[in-house]
Amino acid sequence: MKNVLIVYYSQTGQQKDIVDNIVKPLAKDAEVKLTYYQIKPVHKFPFPWTKNEFFDVFPETFLQIPMELDTHENDILSDRYDLIILSYQIWFLSVSLPVISFLKSHQAKKLFENTNVITIIGCRNMWVMAQEKMKLQLVNLKAKLVGNIVFTDKQNNHVSLITLLHWLFKGEKTSYLGIFPKPGVPDKDINESDKFGESILDSLKKGKWNHLQEQLLSKGAVHVKPLLVFIEKRGTFLFSKWARFIIKKGGPGQKSREPWLKVFYYYLLIALWGIAPVVTLLFNLIYLPTYFLFKKSVNYYKSVILK
């Protein structure tokens, strides 16, 4: 019998839908036992979000400062598994706060050590820097990352931002104003994701993981867009400055940092609608002369190795 643990956090249910579809082949196999573990913050985040509550989690999320979690299911966390499937979201170009908090817990230290891990990402479009943080955290836990699958919104960068905010602040996965596409990962991508589960099941039963990521990539598990990586790297640098600045003004929920969170919000609007087009122009100017460098970085971000 192969023991597989699925660890996830999901507010909207999308992340759970994704992993449920991926593991369908495993669930049908009598020689595989699936166990689910849902990460639960002690103080639950709201859904839908308010704007203040949403931006208030930015500094701690980006700086990976753990929050308190409910870890009462010790029987699950104390068992040993042949594979852990870790399904997570991206918040502010980083691993979501509940997930990174769990990975920094003493329970995770015992759970992940010497264990094969597959990460499953559900996000709007920018995820590479968060996955780099994830890779490093798994190395610190002495886990072995053997696979990564990424699900993104397929819409234009600005369109997907508008639809995502509609979803987060209204709590409805519906067409904004009746003219925008529905937010989130396309249903078609989620429904067809069991193809990845077939490769995972094969590696699990054979106990051979060295070529799993290659098999997943051949089925379209990861798509890396050089322009978005270029934008994300610059955004990550600026986010680090903002996060360190804001956190000095006070802790979560404190009035002393509210004005600065509002300033950060307006900075984002300017960056997304004013600065991003300039960055895109710069990318277009340097892309061809540095094509092979971009190609090398794309291949790296598709992989499960950590430089």
C-alpha angles and dihedrals in degrees: 000000000000116000116214125182121201113202117188147153121204133166100178097034093243094110091051091049090053096052093042090058094045094054096047092107090050092048091055094052114094091208094060126078115200121201123185125211118186116201109231124191115216088229104043121221115238125251118227092035127223114227093246094050092046096054093039090071092055102091097046092042096051094043091045095235106167124239127207116278136192105243100166095131092086094156090066095042094048096053125093123242137197090216138011118204108201114197115191147162132228119243119183093342090307141090108284113268097245092051097047088046090056092047089054093051124105089241091061091050091063095035099052101038112120091353130130113243134195118193122210117194127198115185148131097262115294115080112129098096091047090052090051088056089047092051091052093048091051090050089052088052090050090239124143117235106212102165145016130193123186128200119189142173106263096211129106114285095252095039092052090050092055094047093046093052089049089054096045097046099036099035092225127117091211138121110281110237087350091275105076122078119256114276127247137029112342114259089232092061091049094046093050096046095098086086087076090051090060091060092044092051091050092053092044095053094044094042089227117128106159095098101032095103091052089053092048091049091052087059093050099262096151133028119184121195111201093209093056091047089051091051093042095053091054091044091051091054092051094042090056090057093047095045094051091046096049096045090059088061094063147303130283113310095007118139092223093075100039095092091052092049088055090051089050090051092054090045088057091052091052092045095049098044102028112023100035094066089053091050089049090053091050090050091052090052095053101032100087096042090050098033096128092051090053091047090052092050092048091055090049095051090050090056132079096230125107120220 
